[in-house]
Amino acid sequence: MATIARKSSKRSQSLIDKTKSIFFSSRGFPIILTFTVLAILFVLFRMKTVELDYQVNFLNKEIDEVIVENKDLKARKAKLMSVDKLRAMANKHGLSQPKQNQIIVVP
C-alpha cells in the first residue's frame, strides 16, 4: 500500500517537474508569454468595442432627438408662415395690400 502511494506521489512530482521544466524552459516561456499578451490584448479590444458601442448608441439617441426637434420646428415655422397668420400680423401692425403701382416685377 505504501509503495503505491510513493509511486503515485513520485508520478505526480515528476509530472509537476516536467510541467515546470516546460513552462520555464527557453522554448516554453516565450510561448506562454505570447499567449498571455494575446489574451490581454483580446480583452482590451473587446472592452474598447463595448465602450464604442455605448457611445454609438448614445449618439444615435441624440440624433433621433434632434430629428424630432427639427420636425417640431418645421411645423412651428409652417404654422407661423401660414397665410392667415401673416394677414393677422399685417392687420395688427397696420399694414395693407400694396397698390398696383407699388408692385415691381423683377425679371
Secondary structure as UniProt FT lines:
FT   HELIX           2..23
FT   TURN            26..27
FT   HELIX           28..80
FT   HELIX           83..92
FT   TURN            93..94
FT   HELIX           100..102
//
